[in-house]
Amino acid sequence: MSDCIFCKIIDGSIPSTKVYEDDHVLAFMDVSPLTKGHTLLIPKQHVKDIFEMPEDVARNLYAVAPKIAGAIKSAFNPVGMNTLNNNGAFAGQTVFHYHLHFIPRYDETDGLKMKWETKQSEFTFDVLGTVAEKIKENLNA
Ligand SMILES: [Zn+2]
């Protein structure tokens, strides 16, 4: 896609600091890193988000994910790592070419804050069953 910054990184018209590349994926340093080692893994095929990702693209991308995570861990010995991706602007996606973040964690001041306000009392086991059924009905939709 001609106006996509990540497609331009893939074709080399925008420079990047690559850490891994094969026929299907590219991993490179996030230029706005939260922590040392913050890396992005992207498919070479332009895919907007998880909802548009074909199975073969997912297979090739996620097959490499443990290798990237392991290399970051070996390099910097973080105390933990978040792997996450954002789908849609509301969820924080700013580049609309699927990317999986690898964010090694060092301490509570390292720049990533997530606050999970769970709603366990609202979602009883019966409600969860209803929710699960709705998702199951849509697996092949
Ligand atoms: Zn793209």
Backbone and ligand atoms as CSV (ligand in chain L), in Angstrom:
chain,resi,resn,atom,element,x,y,z
A,1,MET,N,N,0.855,-1.180,0.000
A,1,MET,CA,C,0.000,0.000,0.000
A,1,MET,C,C,0.896,1.237,0.000
A,2,SER,N,N,0.696,2.131,-0.957
A,2,SER,CA,C,1.678,3.168,-1.237
A,2,SER,C,C,1.794,4.210,-0.131
A,3,ASP,N,N,0.737,4.458,0.624
A,3,ASP,CA,C,0.817,5.487,1.657
A,3,ASP,C,C,1.029,4.913,3.051
A,4,CYS,N,N,1.411,3.650,3.115
A,4,CYS,CA,C,1.580,2.994,4.416
A,4,CYS,C,C,3.046,3.055,4.838
A,5,ILE,N,N,3.287,3.604,6.022
A,5,ILE,CA,C,4.664,3.775,6.498
A,5,ILE,C,C,5.358,2.428,6.695
A,6,PHE,N,N,4.619,1.413,7.115
A,6,PHE,CA,C,5.257,0.111,7.324
A,6,PHE,C,C,5.546,-0.579,5.994
A,7,CYS,N,N,4.697,-0.398,4.991
A,7,CYS,CA,C,5.015,-0.927,3.661
A,7,CYS,C,C,6.265,-0.245,3.112
A,8,LYS,N,N,6.437,1.037,3.426
A,8,LYS,CA,C,7.640,1.756,2.979
A,8,LYS,C,C,8.878,1.251,3.721
A,9,ILE,N,N,8.715,0.869,4.969
A,9,ILE,CA,C,9.832,0.253,5.704
A,9,ILE,C,C,10.178,-1.090,5.073
A,10,ILE,N,N,9.160,-1.858,4.708
A,10,ILE,CA,C,9.398,-3.163,4.082
A,10,ILE,C,C,10.133,-2.998,2.754
A,11,ASP,N,N,9.729,-2.018,1.946
A,11,ASP,CA,C,10.375,-1.870,0.624
A,11,ASP,C,C,11.667,-1.058,0.706
A,12,GLY,N,N,12.011,-0.575,1.900
A,12,GLY,CA,C,13.291,0.093,2.091
A,12,GLY,C,C,13.281,1.578,1.795
A,13,SER,N,N,12.143,2.129,1.399
A,13,SER,CA,C,12.120,3.562,1.094
A,13,SER,C,C,12.119,4.414,2.364
A,14,ILE,N,N,11.810,3.816,3.494
A,14,ILE,CA,C,11.983,4.452,4.801
A,14,ILE,C,C,12.930,3.558,5.601
A,15,PRO,N,N,13.989,4.132,6.173
A,15,PRO,CA,C,14.951,3.299,6.905
A,15,PRO,C,C,14.374,2.765,8.212
A,16,SER,N,N,14.871,1.615,8.616
A,16,SER,CA,C,14.480,1.046,9.905
A,16,SER,C,C,15.672,0.288,10.469
A,17,THR,N,N,15.579,-0.015,11.759
A,17,THR,CA,C,16.611,-0.816,12.400
A,17,THR,C,C,16.064,-2.229,12.541
A,18,LYS,N,N,16.378,-3.054,11.541
A,18,LYS,CA,C,15.821,-4.406,11.464
A,18,LYS,C,C,16.523,-5.344,12.431
A,19,VAL,N,N,15.729,-6.237,13.010
A,19,VAL,CA,C,16.317,-7.289,13.840
A,19,VAL,C,C,16.060,-8.679,13.269
A,20,TYR,N,N,15.052,-8.815,12.417
A,20,TYR,CA,C,14.758,-10.119,11.806
A,20,TYR,C,C,13.962,-9.885,10.535
A,21,GLU,N,N,14.238,-10.724,9.534
A,21,GLU,CA,C,13.475,-10.647,8.295
A,21,GLU,C,C,13.478,-12.009,7.634
A,22,ASP,N,N,12.331,-12.412,7.127
A,22,ASP,CA,C,12.265,-13.588,6.256
A,22,ASP,C,C,11.304,-13.258,5.115
A,23,ASP,N,N,10.868,-14.269,4.375
A,23,ASP,CA,C,10.024,-13.999,3.206
A,23,ASP,C,C,8.669,-13.395,3.585
A,24,HIS,N,N,8.245,-13.596,4.834
A,24,HIS,CA,C,6.879,-13.238,5.220
A,24,HIS,C,C,6.761,-12.102,6.230
A,25,VAL,N,N,7.782,-11.912,7.050
A,25,VAL,CA,C,7.678,-10.961,8.155
A,25,VAL,C,C,8.939,-10.123,8.285
A,26,LEU,N,N,8.785,-9.019,9.008
A,26,LEU,CA,C,9.916,-8.157,9.336
A,26,LEU,C,C,9.762,-7.724,10.791
A,27,ALA,N,N,10.866,-7.758,11.523
A,27,ALA,CA,C,10.879,-7.229,12.889
A,27,ALA,C,C,11.903,-6.107,12.942
A,28,PHE,N,N,11.515,-5.016,13.575
A,28,PHE,CA,C,12.394,-3.848,13.652
A,28,PHE,C,C,12.081,-3.067,14.922
A,29,MET,N,N,13.015,-2.173,15.275
A,29,MET,CA,C,12.848,-1.409,16.503
A,29,MET,C,C,11.752,-0.357,16.324
A,30,ASP,N,N,10.869,-0.261,17.319
A,30,ASP,CA,C,9.885,0.819,17.337
A,30,ASP,C,C,10.628,2.148,17.482
A,31,VAL,N,N,10.319,3.120,16.635
A,31,VAL,CA,C,11.031,4.408,16.710
A,31,VAL,C,C,10.535,5.271,17.871
A,32,SER,N,N,9.441,4.887,18.481
A,32,SER,CA,C,8.973,5.556,19.700
A,32,SER,C,C,8.878,4.520,20.809
A,33,PRO,N,N,10.020,3.994,21.228
A,33,PRO,CA,C,9.984,2.855,22.159
A,33,PRO,C,C,9.548,3.247,23.571
A,34,LEU,N,N,8.828,2.333,24.192
A,34,LEU,CA,C,8.496,2.487,25.602
A,34,LEU,C,C,9.670,2.065,26.470
A,35,THR,N,N,10.377,1.038,26.011
A,35,THR,CA,C,11.493,0.513,26.798
A,35,THR,C,C,12.606,0.061,25.858
A,36,LYS,N,N,13.769,-0.214,26.432
A,36,LYS,CA,C,14.896,-0.721,25.642
A,36,LYS,C,C,14.541,-2.109,25.090
A,37,GLY,N,N,14.569,-2.225,23.786
A,37,GLY,CA,C,14.248,-3.495,23.152
A,37,GLY,C,C,12.844,-3.556,22.571
A,38,HIS,N,N,12.061,-2.500,22.724
A,38,HIS,CA,C,10.696,-2.451,22.188
A,38,HIS,C,C,10.756,-2.656,20.671
A,39,THR,N,N,10.201,-3.767,20.242
A,39,THR,CA,C,10.332,-4.232,18.860
A,39,THR,C,C,8.953,-4.449,18.259
A,40,LEU,N,N,8.847,-4.240,16.959
A,40,LEU,CA,C,7.603,-4.503,16.239
A,40,LEU,C,C,7.822,-5.652,15.271
A,41,LEU,N,N,6.832,-6.515,15.171
A,41,LEU,CA,C,6.839,-7.610,14.189
A,41,LEU,C,C,5.643,-7.402,13.268
A,42,ILE,N,N,5.907,-7.329,11.963
A,42,ILE,CA,C,4.832,-7.051,11.005
A,42,ILE,C,C,4.849,-8.073,9.880
A,43,PRO,N,N,3.670,-8.349,9.305
A,43,PRO,CA,C,3.649,-9.167,8.090
A,43,PRO,C,C,4.072,-8.310,6.904
A,44,LYS,N,N,4.744,-8.932,5.933
A,44,LYS,CA,C,5.127,-8.164,4.732
A,44,LYS,C,C,3.909,-7.869,3.861
A,45,GLN,N,N,2.917,-8.720,3.951
A,45,GLN,CA,C,1.658,-8.439,3.249
A,45,GLN,C,C,0.920,-7.343,4.004
A,46,HIS,N,N,0.458,-6.318,3.282
A,46,HIS,CA,C,-0.277,-5.257,3.954
A,46,HIS,C,C,-1.611,-5.795,4.466
A,47,VAL,N,N,-1.745,-5.841,5.759
A,47,VAL,CA,C,-2.965,-6.282,6.437
A,47,VAL,C,C,-3.270,-5.211,7.469
A,48,LYS,N,N,-4.462,-4.656,7.424
A,48,LYS,CA,C,-4.790,-3.527,8.290
A,48,LYS,C,C,-4.773,-3.897,9.772
A,49,ASP,N,N,-5.420,-4.998,10.088
A,49,ASP,CA,C,-5.543,-5.363,11.499
A,49,ASP,C,C,-5.863,-6.848,11.614
A,50,ILE,N,N,-6.089,-7.305,12.828
A,50,ILE,CA,C,-6.329,-8.733,13.073
A,50,ILE,C,C,-7.578,-9.229,12.329
A,51,PHE,N,N,-8.525,-8.313,12.111
A,51,PHE,CA,C,-9.776,-8.706,11.483
A,51,PHE,C,C,-9.608,-9.003,9.992
A,52,GLU,N,N,-8.563,-8.473,9.403
A,52,GLU,CA,C,-8.313,-8.688,7.971
A,52,GLU,C,C,-7.191,-9.687,7.720
A,53,MET,N,N,-6.677,-10.296,8.783
A,53,MET,CA,C,-5.492,-11.130,8.633
A,53,MET,C,C,-5.839,-12.541,8.173
A,54,PRO,N,N,-5.365,-12.941,6.987
A,54,PRO,CA,C,-5.575,-14.320,6.547
A,54,PRO,C,C,-4.821,-15.298,7.457
A,55,GLU,N,N,-5.306,-16.534,7.523
A,55,GLU,CA,C,-4.693,-17.525,8.408
A,55,GLU,C,C,-3.225,-17.758,8.100
A,56,ASP,N,N,-2.861,-17.792,6.819
A,56,ASP,CA,C,-1.455,-18.067,6.501
A,56,ASP,C,C,-0.550,-16.921,6.949
A,57,VAL,N,N,-1.051,-15.696,6.888
A,57,VAL,CA,C,-0.276,-14.551,7.358
A,57,VAL,C,C,-0.097,-14.651,8.871
A,58,ALA,N,N,-1.165,-15.011,9.571
A,58,ALA,CA,C,-1.088,-15.179,11.028
A,58,ALA,C,C,-0.118,-16.300,11.391
A,59,ARG,N,N,-0.194,-17.400,10.659
A,59,ARG,CA,C,0.669,-18.547,10.935
A,59,ARG,C,C,2.146,-18.134,10.813
A,60,ASN,N,N,2.464,-17.455,9.737
A,60,ASN,CA,C,3.856,-17.055,9.504
A,60,ASN,C,C,4.324,-16.026,10.517
A,61,LEU,N,N,3.440,-15.131,10.920
A,61,LEU,CA,C,3.812,-14.095,11.873
A,61,LEU,C,C,3.996,-14.676,13.276
A,62,TYR,N,N,3.011,-15.404,13.742
A,62,TYR,CA,C,3.086,-15.900,15.115
A,62,TYR,C,C,4.106,-17.023,15.276
A,63,ALA,N,N,4.466,-17.683,14.168
A,63,ALA,CA,C,5.512,-18.703,14.254
A,63,ALA,C,C,6.852,-18.097,14.650
A,64,VAL,N,N,7.041,-16.830,14.303
A,64,VAL,CA,C,8.301,-16.150,14.570
A,64,VAL,C,C,8.298,-15.452,15.936
A,65,ALA,N,N,7.115,-15.209,16.489
A,65,ALA,CA,C,6.996,-14.404,17.709
A,65,ALA,C,C,7.846,-14.921,18.877
A,66,PRO,N,N,7.854,-16.218,19.161
A,66,PRO,CA,C,8.691,-16.667,20.286
A,66,PRO,C,C,10.182,-16.422,20.062
A,67,LYS,N,N,10.617,-16.526,18.804
A,67,LYS,CA,C,12.034,-16.278,18.495
A,67,LYS,C,C,12.402,-14.819,18.793
A,68,ILE,N,N,11.530,-13.897,18.408
A,68,ILE,CA,C,11.796,-12.474,18.646
A,68,ILE,C,C,11.784,-12.195,20.149
A,69,ALA,N,N,10.761,-12.700,20.827
A,69,ALA,CA,C,10.663,-12.485,22.275
A,69,ALA,C,C,11.874,-13.057,23.000
A,70,GLY,N,N,12.280,-14.248,22.602
A,70,GLY,CA,C,13.416,-14.895,23.244
A,70,GLY,C,C,14.714,-14.133,23.034
A,71,ALA,N,N,14.877,-13.575,21.838
A,71,ALA,CA,C,16.095,-12.811,21.555
A,71,ALA,C,C,16.147,-11.538,22.394
A,72,ILE,N,N,15.014,-10.875,22.522
A,72,ILE,CA,C,14.958,-9.659,23.343
A,72,ILE,C,C,15.261,-10.013,24.799
A,73,LYS,N,N,14.665,-11.105,25.255
A,73,LYS,CA,C,14.889,-11.543,26.638
A,73,LYS,C,C,16.365,-11.859,26.876
A,74,SER,N,N,16.964,-12.577,25.947
A,74,SER,CA,C,18.382,-12.927,26.103
A,74,SER,C,C,19.268,-11.692,26.060
A,75,ALA,N,N,18.892,-10.724,25.226
A,75,ALA,CA,C,19.725,-9.533,25.057
A,75,ALA,C,C,19.698,-8.627,26.278
A,76,PHE,N,N,18.537,-8.471,26.902
A,76,PHE,CA,C,18.385,-7.427,27.911
A,76,PHE,C,C,17.907,-7.912,29.279
A,77,ASN,N,N,17.578,-9.190,29.375
A,77,ASN,CA,C,17.176,-9.768,30.656
A,77,ASN,C,C,16.082,-8.970,31.367
A,78,PRO,N,N,14.982,-8.662,30.672
A,78,PRO,CA,C,13.883,-7.942,31.343
A,78,PRO,C,C,13.234,-8.843,32.391
A,79,VAL,N,N,12.477,-8.218,33.281
A,79,VAL,CA,C,11.786,-9.002,34.303
A,79,VAL,C,C,10.450,-9.535,33.791
A,80,GLY,N,N,10.005,-9.051,32.628
A,80,GLY,CA,C,8.776,-9.528,32.006
A,80,GLY,C,C,8.677,-8.952,30.608
A,81,MET,N,N,7.638,-9.325,29.881
A,81,MET,CA,C,7.455,-8.783,28.536
A,81,MET,C,C,5.965,-8.788,28.197
A,82,ASN,N,N,5.501,-7.672,27.668
A,82,ASN,CA,C,4.143,-7.621,27.124
A,82,ASN,C,C,4.240,-7.754,25.612
A,83,THR,N,N,3.447,-8.655,25.048
A,83,THR,CA,C,3.283,-8.717,23.605
A,83,THR,C,C,1.839,-8.342,23.349
A,84,LEU,N,N,1.637,-7.302,22.559
A,84,LEU,CA,C,0.279,-6.828,22.348
A,84,LEU,C,C,0.169,-6.142,21.000
A,85,ASN,N,N,-1.065,-6.068,20.533
A,85,ASN,CA,C,-1.322,-5.290,19.329
A,85,ASN,C,C,-2.647,-4.580,19.480
A,86,ASN,N,N,-2.766,-3.455,18.788
A,86,ASN,CA,C,-3.946,-2.610,18.874
A,86,ASN,C,C,-4.684,-2.679,17.540
A,87,ASN,N,N,-5.974,-2.895,17.603
A,87,ASN,CA,C,-6.790,-3.000,16.400
A,87,ASN,C,C,-7.866,-1.933,16.423
A,88,GLY,N,N,-7.709,-0.948,15.548
A,88,GLY,CA,C,-8.655,0.157,15.491
A,88,GLY,C,C,-8.157,1.341,16.305
A,89,ALA,N,N,-8.542,2.534,15.847
A,89,ALA,CA,C,-8.076,3.757,16.502
A,89,ALA,C,C,-8.495,3.810,17.963
A,90,PHE,N,N,-9.703,3.349,18.266
A,90,PHE,CA,C,-10.173,3.401,19.649
A,90,PHE,C,C,-9.287,2.565,20.567
A,91,ALA,N,N,-8.733,1.488,20.000
A,91,ALA,CA,C,-7.857,0.607,20.771
A,91,ALA,C,C,-6.414,1.072,20.759
A,92,GLY,N,N,-6.154,2.224,20.126
A,92,GLY,CA,C,-4.811,2.779,20.154
A,92,GLY,C,C,-3.985,2.526,18.913
A,93,GLN,N,N,-4.577,1.929,17.878
A,93,GLN,CA,C,-3.818,1.703,16.647
A,93,GLN,C,C,-3.581,3.036,15.939
A,94,THR,N,N,-2.331,3.310,15.601
A,94,THR,CA,C,-1.994,4.562,14.923
A,94,THR,C,C,-1.424,4.317,13.533
A,95,VAL,N,N,-0.840,3.147,13.312
A,95,VAL,CA,C,-0.391,2.757,11.973
A,95,VAL,C,C,-1.268,1.588,11.558
A,96,PHE,N,N,-1.947,1.754,10.418
A,96,PHE,CA,C,-2.968,0.777,10.052
A,96,PHE,C,C,-2.405,-0.302,9.123
A,97,HIS,N,N,-1.333,-0.899,9.606
A,97,HIS,CA,C,-0.697,-2.099,9.062
A,97,HIS,C,C,-0.415,-2.927,10.308
A,98,TYR,N,N,-1.000,-4.108,10.388
A,98,TYR,CA,C,-0.917,-4.912,11.604
A,98,TYR,C,C,0.505,-4.932,12.151
A,99,HIS,N,N,0.643,-4.744,13.450
A,99,HIS,CA,C,1.948,-4.876,14.093
A,99,HIS,C,C,1.784,-5.398,15.507
A,100,LEU,N,N,2.685,-6.323,15.844
A,100,LEU,CA,C,2.712,-6.905,17.177
A,100,LEU,C,C,3.882,-6.293,17.937
A,101,HIS,N,N,3.544,-5.684,19.074
A,101,HIS,CA,C,4.567,-5.067,19.922
A,101,HIS,C,C,5.186,-6.113,20.850
A,102,PHE,N,N,6.481,-6.029,21.013
A,102,PHE,CA,C,7.205,-6.773,22.054
A,102,PHE,C,C,7.791,-5.708,22.967
A,103,ILE,N,N,7.255,-5.620,24.173
A,103,ILE,CA,C,7.673,-4.563,25.103
A,103,ILE,C,C,8.295,-5.218,26.330
A,104,PRO,N,N,9.632,-5.282,26.341
A,104,PRO,CA,C,10.268,-5.836,27.541
A,104,PRO,C,C,10.037,-4.911,28.727
A,105,ARG,N,N,9.789,-5.495,29.880
A,105,ARG,CA,C,9.464,-4.732,31.080
A,105,ARG,C,C,10.616,-4.806,32.071
A,106,TYR,N,N,10.900,-3.656,32.672
A,106,TYR,CA,C,12.030,-3.573,33.596
A,106,TYR,C,C,11.606,-3.178,35.009
A,107,ASP,N,N,10.666,-2.252,35.109
A,107,ASP,CA,C,10.147,-1.863,36.415
A,107,ASP,C,C,8.855,-1.077,36.221
A,108,GLU,N,N,8.249,-0.658,37.312
A,108,GLU,CA,C,6.924,-0.015,37.233
A,108,GLU,C,C,6.985,1.394,36.662
A,109,THR,N,N,8.175,1.926,36.447
A,109,THR,CA,C,8.286,3.276,35.881
A,109,THR,C,C,8.729,3.240,34.418
A,110,ASP,N,N,8.608,2.074,33.773
A,110,ASP,CA,C,9.186,1.927,32.434
A,110,ASP,C,C,8.295,2.456,31.312
A,111,GLY,N,N,7.156,3.046,31.625
A,111,GLY,CA,C,6.391,3.743,30.591
A,111,GLY,C,C,5.134,3.045,30.120
A,112,LEU,N,N,4.944,1.798,30.469
A,112,LEU,CA,C,3.715,1.100,30.075
A,112,LEU,C,C,2.839,0.933,31.307
A,113,LYS,N,N,1.667,1.522,31.236
A,113,LYS,CA,C,0.732,1.400,32.350
A,113,LYS,C,C,-0.547,0.764,31.831
A,114,MET,N,N,-0.947,-0.310,32.446
A,114,MET,CA,C,-2.217,-0.948,32.094
A,114,MET,C,C,-3.006,-1.123,33.374
A,115,LYS,N,N,-4.227,-0.651,33.355
A,115,LYS,CA,C,-5.081,-0.806,34.521
A,115,LYS,C,C,-6.265,-1.659,34.104
A,116,TRP,N,N,-6.371,-2.836,34.651
A,116,TRP,CA,C,-7.461,-3.752,34.329
A,116,TRP,C,C,-8.531,-3.597,35.392
A,117,GLU,N,N,-9.654,-3.039,34.994
A,117,GLU,CA,C,-10.773,-2.915,35.916
A,117,GLU,C,C,-11.781,-3.996,35.555
A,118,THR,N,N,-11.582,-5.152,36.103
A,118,THR,CA,C,-12.403,-6.307,35.730
A,118,THR,C,C,-13.828,-6.165,36.262
A,119,LYS,N,N,-14.727,-6.877,35.605
A,119,LYS,CA,C,-16.147,-6.803,35.935
A,119,LYS,C,C,-16.677,-8.200,36.254
A,120,GLN,N,N,-15.975,-8.865,37.166
A,120,GLN,CA,C,-16.302,-10.234,37.494
A,120,GLN,C,C,-17.714,-10.366,38.073
A,121,SER,N,N,-18.139,-9.382,38.857
A,121,SER,CA,C,-19.467,-9.495,39.464
A,121,SER,C,C,-20.575,-9.337,38.423
A,122,GLU,N,N,-20.306,-8.578,37.373
A,122,GLU,CA,C,-21.285,-8.373,36.306
A,122,GLU,C,C,-21.386,-9.585,35.404
A,123,PHE,N,N,-20.256,-10.240,35.160
A,123,PHE,CA,C,-20.224,-11.390,34.252
A,123,PHE,C,C,-20.170,-12.679,35.054
A,124,THR,N,N,-21.344,-13.082,35.531
A,124,THR,CA,C,-21.447,-14.344,36.250
A,124,THR,C,C,-21.147,-15.486,35.280
A,125,PHE,N,N,-21.018,-16.682,35.822
A,125,PHE,CA,C,-20.715,-17.835,34.970
A,125,PHE,C,C,-21.816,-18.040,33.933
A,126,ASP,N,N,-23.068,-17.827,34.306
A,126,ASP,CA,C,-24.173,-17.950,33.341
A,126,ASP,C,C,-24.062,-16.902,32.240
A,127,VAL,N,N,-23.750,-15.685,32.609
A,127,VAL,CA,C,-23.589,-14.621,31.607
A,127,VAL,C,C,-22.417,-14.959,30.688
A,128,LEU,N,N,-21.336,-15.466,31.267
A,128,LEU,CA,C,-20.184,-15.844,30.435
A,128,LEU,C,C,-20.570,-16.917,29.426
A,129,GLY,N,N,-21.431,-17.830,29.844
A,129,GLY,CA,C,-21.883,-18.869,28.922
A,129,GLY,C,C,-22.656,-18.284,27.750
A,130,THR,N,N,-23.503,-17.309,28.017
A,130,THR,CA,C,-24.267,-16.641,26.962
A,130,THR,C,C,-23.327,-15.888,26.019
A,131,VAL,N,N,-22.351,-15.233,26.596
A,131,VAL,CA,C,-21.368,-14.506,25.791
A,131,VAL,C,C,-20.589,-15.478,24.915
A,132,ALA,N,N,-20.183,-16.595,25.495
A,132,ALA,CA,C,-19.423,-17.601,24.743
A,132,ALA,C,C,-20.239,-18.139,23.576
A,133,GLU,N,N,-21.530,-18.391,23.821
A,133,GLU,CA,C,-22.388,-18.902,22.742
A,133,GLU,C,C,-22.461,-17.908,21.591
A,134,LYS,N,N,-22.557,-16.627,21.909
A,134,LYS,CA,C,-22.641,-15.594,20.867
A,134,LYS,C,C,-21.372,-15.567,20.017
A,135,ILE,N,N,-20.247,-15.714,20.670
A,135,ILE,CA,C,-18.978,-15.742,19.933
A,135,ILE,C,C,-18.907,-16.994,19.061
A,136,LYS,N,N,-19.301,-18.136,19.637
A,136,LYS,CA,C,-19.255,-19.409,18.895
A,136,LYS,C,C,-20.123,-19.354,17.650
A,137,GLU,N,N,-21.288,-18.680,17.753
A,137,GLU,CA,C,-22.175,-18.541,16.592
A,137,GLU,C,C,-21.522,-17.765,15.446
A,138,ASN,N,N,-20.522,-16.967,15.792
A,138,ASN,CA,C,-19.902,-16.088,14.799
A,138,ASN,C,C,-18.508,-16.530,14.364
A,139,LEU,N,N,-18.068,-17.713,14.817
A,139,LEU,CA,C,-16.715,-18.154,14.476
A,139,LEU,C,C,-16.509,-18.284,12.966
A,140,ASN,N,N,-17.512,-18.693,12.255
A,140,ASN,CA,C,-17.365,-18.868,10.809
A,140,ASN,C,C,-18.124,-17.814,10.024
A,141,ALA,N,N,-18.523,-16.741,10.710
A,141,ALA,CA,C,-19.278,-15.696,10.026
A,141,ALA,C,C,-18.384,-14.859,9.136
L,1,ZN,ZN,ZN,1.295,-1.511,4.893
